[in-house]
Amino acid sequence: MSTSFPSLFPGMLLDAASRYAQDHAAVPELPGDPVRELGWTATLVPEEAGGVGGSLADLASIVEGLATHGMHLPVVETCAVVPLLLQAAAPEVGNRWLGAVAEGAAQLAPLIALSAMPEEMALRARHLDIGYELNGFVQGVDVSLPATHWLVPAEVDGEAAIFLVDAERVGVPVARYRTMEGRRGADFALARLTVPQGSCIARGGQAGDALAAASDAALLLTAVDTVAALAALTQQTLGHLKERRQFGVALSTFQVLRHRVADMYVKYLGAKGLTIHCFHAHEQKVCDLRRSLRLAKVSLAETARGCAEAAIQMHGGMGLSEEVLATRLAQRLIASEFRYGDRLSHAAHLKASQGDAGPSSLSNLARSAQ
């Protein structure tokens, strides 16, 4: 079988991210703050604010390069969600903080659950005479990199708001742990946390639009991560079948295994085409972008899980060892299903938007998009 795996977003950013991931893949704990040290936080920051003024495709190149080698860095959260939320603030406030993010002078991170969309606010805020009071519980926040400030979405009087809060004021998390794919996660409980009036950098329509834009970007970049990991996993599986021998012959000579890896490759091509379609829709600002992204989430989640399970089975006992890249990629693919809403929650939104359309209609929509 002839296969090829061309990059989704080729270029210097992809090469740099890929080299870094390859060189540090075996390092259990990365020193320092590589995302900011490599200047990736400036990618989406406008030039007038001191950034690069790049596009989401530029950031996707970095995501693709890291995913290919199974490296976990919170690029989506730090380099996409943060600048998109800051752009909702007043120009004098937003540009000042965007410049600090681009220079690395401030380490901002979103206080958002990895399993939820940024626009799905877990916190509630109450307006006080001296500021605001924040209450709620946020579960599954990425804490892989240090943060000096948190960007905190919250609901105030029935409308969206974005708060910029000092990390010391938020305090330490109530729990820390490792996620299934190796990220460092934490849970935060905010109980009657008072913040100054100026901590609210955006509220109402501007905050809602920024949270929606951050949600779209997170879904899109997660799709890129999934396709890149799927391509690498298929390549790893092909290499394993060619190298390993059983009964004196290579595993690649067994017809059933050839069929299974061919099925993986076809699914990869479908996932790649679906992701490219979503990127074009994002660039053209189509009116039904969110529907396309939800369909992509449902389809990619099913594809990723099926290919991850197939790859683990074809690797045999080696597929259960985290020292094998294919195993880490499979874990990444399965975990991606639960990033920024799982496929069931997105399917429920799609079903509601379709009115009387039943589960079979929704399944047909997902297959047609693929």
C-alpha positions as CSV (number, residue, x, y, z in Angstrom):
1,M,0.0,0.0,0.0
2,S,1.4,3.4,-1.0
3,T,0.9,6.0,1.7
4,S,1.9,9.7,2.1
5,F,1.5,12.0,5.1
6,P,2.0,15.6,3.9
7,S,1.8,18.2,6.6
8,L,-1.3,20.2,7.1
9,F,0.5,23.5,7.7
10,P,4.1,23.2,6.4
11,G,6.6,26.0,7.1
12,M,9.3,27.2,9.5
13,L,7.0,27.2,12.6
14,L,6.1,23.5,12.0
15,D,9.8,22.6,11.6
16,A,10.8,24.5,14.7
17,A,8.1,22.9,16.8
18,S,8.8,19.5,15.5
19,R,12.5,19.7,16.2
20,Y,11.8,20.9,19.7
21,A,9.3,18.1,20.4
22,Q,11.7,15.5,19.0
23,D,14.6,16.8,21.1
24,H,12.6,16.9,24.3
25,A,10.2,14.0,23.9
26,A,12.1,11.9,26.4
27,V,12.3,14.7,29.1
28,P,9.8,14.0,31.9
29,E,9.7,17.5,33.2
30,L,10.6,20.4,30.9
31,P,12.6,23.1,32.5
32,G,11.5,26.7,32.4
33,D,8.6,27.9,30.2
34,P,9.3,26.8,26.6
35,V,6.1,28.2,25.1
36,R,7.0,31.7,26.2
37,E,10.8,31.3,25.7
38,L,10.2,30.2,22.1
39,G,8.0,33.3,21.5
40,W,4.9,31.3,20.6
41,T,2.7,33.5,22.8
42,A,3.2,36.4,20.4
43,T,1.8,34.5,17.4
44,L,-1.8,35.8,17.6
45,V,-0.9,39.1,19.3
46,P,-1.5,42.1,16.8
47,E,1.6,43.9,15.7
48,E,0.4,47.2,17.2
49,A,0.4,45.5,20.6
50,G,4.0,44.2,20.1
51,G,3.2,40.8,18.7
52,V,3.7,38.9,15.4
53,G,0.2,39.5,14.1
54,G,0.0,35.9,12.8
55,S,-3.0,33.9,11.9
56,L,-4.6,30.8,13.4
57,A,-2.9,28.8,10.7
58,D,0.5,29.9,12.1
59,L,-0.5,28.6,15.5
60,A,-1.8,25.4,13.9
61,S,1.7,24.7,12.5
62,I,3.1,24.7,16.1
63,V,0.3,22.5,17.3
64,E,0.9,20.1,14.5
65,G,4.6,19.9,15.1
66,L,4.2,19.1,18.8
67,A,1.4,16.6,18.3
68,T,3.5,14.6,15.7
69,H,5.9,13.7,18.5
70,G,3.4,13.3,21.3
71,M,4.5,16.4,23.2
72,H,2.0,18.1,25.5
73,L,2.3,21.9,25.9
74,P,-0.7,24.2,26.6
75,V,-0.3,26.0,23.3
76,V,-4.0,26.2,22.6
77,E,-4.7,27.7,26.1
78,T,-1.7,30.0,26.3
79,C,-1.3,31.1,22.7
80,A,-4.9,31.1,21.4
81,V,-7.4,31.4,24.2
82,V,-5.5,34.1,26.2
83,P,-5.0,36.6,23.4
84,L,-8.5,36.1,22.0
85,L,-10.0,36.9,25.4
86,L,-7.7,39.9,26.0
87,Q,-8.9,41.4,22.7
88,A,-12.3,41.9,24.3
89,A,-10.9,44.4,26.8
90,A,-10.8,48.1,26.2
91,P,-7.9,49.0,23.8
92,E,-5.7,50.7,26.5
93,V,-6.1,47.7,28.8
94,G,-6.0,45.0,26.2
95,N,-3.0,46.3,24.3
96,R,-1.0,46.7,27.5
97,W,-1.6,43.1,28.6
98,L,-1.2,41.7,25.1
99,G,2.2,43.4,24.9
100,A,3.1,41.8,28.2
101,V,2.0,38.4,27.0
102,A,4.0,38.8,23.7
103,E,7.2,39.9,25.6
104,G,6.8,37.2,28.3
105,A,6.6,39.8,31.0
106,A,3.3,38.4,32.3
107,Q,2.3,34.7,32.4
108,L,-1.4,34.6,31.7
109,A,-3.5,31.4,31.5
110,P,-7.2,30.8,31.3
111,L,-9.0,29.4,34.4
112,I,-11.1,27.1,32.2
113,A,-11.8,23.4,32.4
114,L,-10.1,21.5,29.6
115,S,-13.3,19.4,29.2
116,A,-15.5,22.5,28.6
117,M,-15.7,25.2,26.0
118,P,-14.4,28.6,27.1
119,E,-17.9,30.0,26.8
120,E,-19.3,27.5,29.2
121,M,-18.8,29.4,32.4
122,A,-18.4,27.4,35.6
123,L,-18.1,30.5,37.8
124,R,-20.7,33.1,39.0
125,A,-19.8,36.6,39.9
126,R,-21.8,39.0,42.1
127,H,-21.4,42.8,41.8
128,L,-20.4,44.5,45.1
129,D,-19.9,48.1,46.0
130,I,-16.1,47.6,46.0
131,G,-15.8,45.2,43.1
132,Y,-17.0,41.6,42.5
133,E,-17.3,38.4,44.3
134,L,-16.5,35.1,42.5
135,N,-17.9,31.7,43.4
136,G,-17.7,28.3,41.8
137,F,-15.6,25.2,41.1
138,V,-13.5,24.7,38.0
139,Q,-12.3,21.1,37.4
140,G,-9.5,20.1,35.1
141,V,-7.5,23.2,34.5
142,D,-4.2,22.9,32.7
143,V,-1.4,23.9,35.0
144,S,1.6,22.7,32.9
145,L,3.1,26.1,32.9
146,P,3.4,28.7,35.7
147,A,0.9,31.6,35.7
148,T,1.2,35.0,37.3
149,H,-2.4,35.9,36.3
150,W,-5.6,34.0,35.4
151,L,-8.2,35.0,32.9
152,V,-11.5,34.0,34.5
153,P,-14.8,33.8,32.6
154,A,-17.8,34.2,34.8
155,E,-21.5,34.9,34.6
156,V,-22.6,38.3,36.0
157,D,-26.3,39.0,36.2
158,G,-27.1,36.7,33.3
159,E,-24.4,37.9,31.0
160,A,-20.8,36.9,30.2
161,A,-17.8,38.6,31.8
162,I,-14.0,38.1,31.7
163,F,-11.9,38.8,34.8
164,L,-8.1,39.3,35.0
165,V,-7.1,38.1,38.5
166,D,-3.7,37.8,40.1
167,A,-2.7,34.2,40.7
168,E,-1.9,34.8,44.3
169,R,-5.4,36.0,44.9
170,V,-6.9,32.9,43.3
171,G,-4.7,30.8,45.5
172,V,-3.5,27.2,45.2
173,P,-5.7,24.5,43.6
174,V,-7.6,22.1,45.8
175,A,-6.3,19.1,43.9
176,R,-3.5,18.3,41.5
177,Y,-3.1,15.3,39.2
178,R,-1.9,13.9,35.9
179,T,-4.4,13.5,33.1
180,M,-4.5,10.3,31.1
181,E,-2.3,11.7,28.4
182,G,0.2,13.1,30.8
183,R,-0.9,16.7,31.3
184,R,-0.7,18.4,34.7
185,G,-4.2,19.2,35.7
186,A,-5.8,20.9,38.8
187,D,-9.1,21.8,40.3
188,F,-9.8,25.3,41.7
189,A,-12.5,26.2,44.2
190,L,-13.4,29.9,44.4
191,A,-15.5,30.7,47.4
192,R,-16.5,34.4,48.0
193,L,-13.3,35.6,46.3
194,T,-13.4,39.4,46.1
195,V,-11.7,41.1,43.3
196,P,-11.4,44.9,42.5
197,Q,-13.7,46.6,40.1
198,G,-10.9,46.9,37.5
199,S,-10.5,43.2,37.4
200,C,-13.5,42.9,35.1
201,I,-11.9,43.6,31.7
202,A,-14.9,42.8,29.5
203,R,-18.6,42.3,30.0
204,G,-21.7,41.7,28.0
205,G,-21.6,41.3,24.2
206,Q,-17.9,41.9,23.8
207,A,-17.1,39.2,26.4
208,G,-19.5,36.8,24.9
209,D,-18.1,37.3,21.4
210,A,-14.5,36.8,22.7
211,L,-15.5,33.6,24.5
212,A,-17.2,32.3,21.4
213,A,-14.1,33.1,19.2
214,A,-11.9,31.4,21.8
215,S,-14.2,28.3,21.7
216,D,-14.0,28.2,17.9
217,A,-10.2,28.5,17.9
218,A,-9.9,25.8,20.6
219,L,-12.1,23.3,18.7
220,L,-10.2,24.0,15.4
221,L,-6.7,23.6,16.9
222,T,-7.8,20.5,18.8
223,A,-8.9,19.1,15.4
224,V,-5.4,19.8,14.0
225,D,-3.8,18.1,17.0
226,T,-6.0,15.1,16.4
227,V,-5.2,14.8,12.7
228,A,-1.4,15.3,13.3
229,A,-1.4,12.6,16.1
230,L,-3.5,10.3,13.8
231,A,-1.0,10.7,11.0
232,A,2.0,9.9,13.3
233,L,0.2,6.9,14.8
234,T,-0.6,5.5,11.4
235,Q,3.0,5.9,10.4
236,Q,4.2,4.2,13.6
237,T,1.8,1.3,13.1
238,L,3.0,0.9,9.5
239,G,6.6,0.8,10.6
240,H,5.8,-1.7,13.4
241,L,4.1,-4.1,11.0
242,K,7.1,-3.9,8.6
243,E,9.7,-4.5,11.3
244,R,8.1,-7.1,13.5
245,R,8.1,-10.7,12.5
246,Q,5.9,-13.7,13.4
247,F,6.2,-17.3,12.1
248,G,9.2,-16.2,10.2
249,V,7.5,-13.4,8.2
250,A,6.8,-9.7,8.7
251,L,3.5,-8.8,10.2
252,S,2.8,-6.6,7.2
253,T,2.3,-9.8,5.1
254,F,-0.8,-10.8,7.1
255,Q,-3.9,-9.7,5.1
256,V,-6.1,-8.9,8.1
257,L,-3.5,-6.5,9.5
258,R,-3.0,-4.9,6.1
259,H,-6.7,-4.3,5.9
260,R,-6.8,-2.7,9.4
261,V,-4.0,-0.3,8.7
262,A,-5.5,0.6,5.4
263,D,-8.7,1.4,7.2
264,M,-6.7,3.6,9.6
265,Y,-5.1,5.4,6.6
266,V,-8.5,6.0,4.9
267,K,-9.9,7.4,8.1
268,Y,-6.9,9.7,8.5
269,L,-7.5,11.1,5.0
270,G,-11.1,11.7,5.8
271,A,-10.2,13.5,9.1
272,K,-7.6,15.6,7.3
273,G,-10.1,16.7,4.7
274,L,-12.7,17.5,7.3
275,T,-10.2,19.7,9.3
276,I,-9.0,21.5,6.2
277,H,-12.7,22.2,5.3
278,C,-13.2,23.7,8.8
279,F,-10.2,25.9,8.5
280,H,-11.4,27.3,5.2
281,A,-14.8,27.9,6.8
282,H,-13.1,29.7,9.7
283,E,-11.0,31.9,7.3
284,Q,-14.1,32.8,5.3
285,K,-16.1,33.5,8.5
286,V,-19.1,31.4,7.3
287,C,-22.3,31.8,9.3
288,D,-22.6,28.1,10.3
289,L,-19.0,27.7,11.4
290,R,-20.0,26.4,14.9
291,R,-22.1,23.7,13.3
292,S,-19.2,22.6,11.1
293,L,-16.9,22.5,14.1
294,R,-19.4,20.4,16.2
295,L,-19.8,18.0,13.3
296,A,-16.0,17.7,13.0
297,K,-15.7,17.1,16.7
298,V,-18.2,14.2,16.6
299,S,-16.6,12.6,13.5
300,L,-13.0,13.1,14.6
301,A,-13.7,11.7,18.1
302,E,-15.1,8.5,16.6
303,T,-12.3,8.2,14.1
304,A,-9.6,8.9,16.7
305,R,-10.9,6.4,19.2
306,G,-11.3,3.6,16.6
307,C,-7.8,4.2,15.2
308,A,-6.2,4.4,18.7
309,E,-7.7,1.0,19.7
310,A,-6.7,-0.6,16.4
311,A,-3.1,0.6,16.7
312,I,-2.8,-0.6,20.3
313,Q,-4.1,-4.1,19.2
314,M,-1.7,-4.3,16.3
315,H,1.2,-3.3,18.5
316,G,0.4,-6.2,20.8
317,G,2.0,-6.1,24.2
318,M,4.2,-3.1,23.2
319,G,1.0,-1.1,22.8
320,L,0.5,-1.1,26.6
321,S,3.9,0.5,27.3
322,E,4.0,4.3,27.5
323,E,7.7,4.1,26.4
324,V,6.3,3.5,22.9
325,L,5.4,6.6,21.0
326,A,2.4,4.9,19.4
327,T,0.9,4.3,22.9
328,R,1.3,7.9,23.9
329,L,-0.2,9.0,20.6
330,A,-3.2,6.6,21.1
331,Q,-3.7,8.1,24.6
332,R,-3.6,11.6,23.1
333,L,-6.2,10.7,20.5
334,I,-8.6,9.2,23.1
335,A,-8.1,12.2,25.5
336,S,-8.7,14.7,22.7
337,E,-12.3,13.4,22.5
338,F,-12.9,15.1,25.8
339,R,-11.2,18.4,25.1
340,Y,-13.5,21.4,24.8
341,G,-16.7,19.3,25.1
342,D,-17.0,15.6,24.4
343,R,-18.7,14.2,21.3
344,L,-21.9,13.4,23.1
345,S,-22.3,17.0,24.3
346,H,-21.6,18.4,20.8
347,A,-24.0,15.8,19.3
348,A,-26.7,17.0,21.7
349,H,-26.2,20.6,20.5
350,L,-26.4,19.4,16.9
351,K,-29.5,17.4,17.6
352,A,-31.2,20.4,19.3
353,S,-30.3,22.6,16.3
354,Q,-31.8,20.1,13.9
355,G,-35.1,20.3,15.6
356,D,-36.9,16.9,15.0
357,A,-33.8,15.3,13.5
358,G,-33.1,12.0,15.3
359,P,-29.9,10.2,16.1
360,S,-29.8,8.5,12.7
361,S,-30.0,11.9,10.9
362,L,-27.2,13.3,13.1
363,S,-25.0,10.2,12.3
364,N,-25.7,10.8,8.6
365,L,-24.6,14.4,8.9
366,A,-21.3,13.4,10.6
367,R,-20.6,10.8,7.9
368,S,-21.3,13.3,5.1
369,A,-19.0,15.8,6.6
370,Q,-16.3,13.2,6.8
